[in-house]
Amino acid sequence: MNFAQYNYYIWLDQICSWFGADNKQINKALDIGSGNGAFLSGLVQKGLIEHGYGVDMKTVTPQYESLKYFSRDLTSPSFSEGIPVCEVVFFMNMFHLLSDITEVQKYLGACDSENLIMAIPTKPALDMFENRHPNINSPDRDVNEFLETTGYGVYKSCELVSHYYLKNPLKVLIGGKAEFLAKKIEGMSKKKYYILIWSKKST
């Protein structure tokens, strides 16, 4: 179980909890920076979304017929071409990582998606990432300014991803126990390294 897998287990549980409390199932969802597609696949597995669209530089074979992936440069003005309007846009762990967020910012400002969900590393997490991988992240970006510019306001937020796991990722995936272990580890630590933010488009 690597760090990304751990994140997905924890993020998915919280997102399902949020939307379940609002009695909301998502018809269409877009994941900007979808990577290997595991996050969208997890949303389908949990029955939260009916159709998912992922966009990233990587070429991905969909795990489910209800998923579609686009291999695009996220810094290009055309990255969102052909993608329908979705009720929810996910921008997970990409806010500081993407080299240029200008086009994503323009897209979110112009689109009619009601919900935006972002996973944002805290300052200690960014510091740790900088020590491990220098000059990859852009830690000075202001998420509040980003949301205001795109027309979204924070609806709900919470802190997730344990301090313990970020420092000590398990090297071996124990057959069938990864999600169980992630939830156990998450409960062991009060110090968290991510903020999950659910924002809604201002009317």
N, C-alpha and C positions, 0 to 999 in steps of 0.2 A: 504494500500500500504506500504509494508515494504521496507527496504533499498535495498535488492536484486532486487525487482521488479522495483524500481525506476532506478537502474543501468541499467537493461535490456532495458527499454524504451529509455534511453538516448544513451547507447552504440549502440543499433540496428539502431537508426536513423543516427548516424554518420557513421557507417559501410556501410549502404545502400547508403549514400551520396557519400562516397569514391568510392565504386565499381560502382555505377551508373555513376559517372563522368568518369570512365575508361571504360564504356560500357561493364562491365564484370559480367556475371552470373556464379555462382560457381556450378560446377557439384557435387563434393564431398567435404565435410568439416568435420573436426574432432575437437571436443571440449574436451580438456583434463581438467578434473575436472568439468564435466557437471552438477553436482548437481541433481536437480529435473527435468532437461531437458527443463526448460522453455526458456532458451536462444536459443537453437537449434530450438525449436518450433516457436519462434518468427522470426527466419531467414526464416523458411518455410512459415509462414504466410505472410511475406513481399515479398515472391517470389524471394529471393536472392539465395537460395540453392535448388538443386534438391534432393540430398541425404546427410543425416547427420549422423555422428557417434559420440556417446558420451561415455566417459569412466570415471568412478568414483566408489567409494566404494558402493554408493547407488544402489539399484535395482529400475529401472524405467520402467514403461509401456509406450511405445511410443504413442504420441498423433497423429502421422501421420505414414502411412505405409512407407514413405520414410526415417524414422528415425530408428536407431538401437542403443541400449545401451549395454555396456559391464560393468559388475560389477567386477572391478579389483582394486588391490592395486597399486596406482601410483608410489610407491617406489620400486616395483618389476620389475626385468628385463623383465618379460613376459607380462607387462601391455598392450603392443600394438599388441600382437599376434592376427592374424585374421582380423586386421583392414587394409583396402586397403590404398594405397597411395592417399592422398587428396590434392587438390590444395591449400587449406587453413587450417591451424591449429590455433585454438583459445586456448589461455592459459590465461583465464580471472580471475584476482584477486587471482591467485594461486602462483605466483612467490615468495612472502614473506610468504604465508600461509602454503604451503606444507612442511611437516617436513624435507623431503630430496628430492631435485630436480635432483639428479645425473642421475637417469634413464630417466627422461624427457629430460634432457640435452643431453644424449647419443642418444636418439631417434631422437631428432631434428637435431643433428649433422649428423646423418646417413641417414635420410629420404630425399626424393626427393620433398617434398612439397615446392612450390615456395613462398608461403606467410605465415607469422606468425603474428597474431594479439594478443597483450597483453594489459590488463588493469592493470596499476601499480599505487598503491596509493602513493601520495606525502608524504613527511616527516611529515607535520602536521596531515595527515590522519593516518599514522602509529603510531604517538604519541597518538592520540585519541584512536585508537584501543588498544594500549598497556595499557592505563589507564582503559579501559573497560574490556579487556580480557588479563591479564598479561601472558607473556611468551608463547603466541601462535604463533605470527609472528616471522620471522627472518629478522629484519629491516636492517641488515648490508650487505645483498646481493646486488651485483652490476649488474644492468640490462645490462649495456653496455658491461661488461665482459662476461655476459651470451650470449648475441647476437654474440659477436665476436667469442666465443668458438663454437657456434653452426653453424656459417657460414652465419648469417643473418646481413643485414645492414638496418638501418632505412630508410624507404621510405617516410612516412608521420607520423605526430603525432599531437595531440591536447589535450588541458586540458578540462576535463568534470567533471560533478557531483558537484552540488552546495554545498557550505559551509553551507548554510541555511538548506538544507535537511539532511545533515549528522548529524547536531546538533539537528534537530527537525523533525524526521520522523513522518509522519502522521500515527496515530494509526488505523484509520478506512478507509477501502476501500469504496469509494463512488461509487455506482453502475454505471459502464460504463464510469466513468470519470477519471480513474486512469492515463491513458496515457496522456490525456489532461492536467491534473493537473501537472504531472511530467514535461511536456514541459514548462508550465507556471512558475513553481518554478525554473526550470533551468535558465530561462531568468532573474530571479530576482537578481542573485548573480554573481558578477565578479570573486569572489574567488572560485577556483575549487580544488577538492581533489583527482582527478584521472588524469593520463596521459594515453591516448589511443595511442598505438604505432602500426603502420603497418610496418613490416619489410619484405624484400625480400631476398631470398637466393642469395648469391654472386655466380657469375659465374666465 
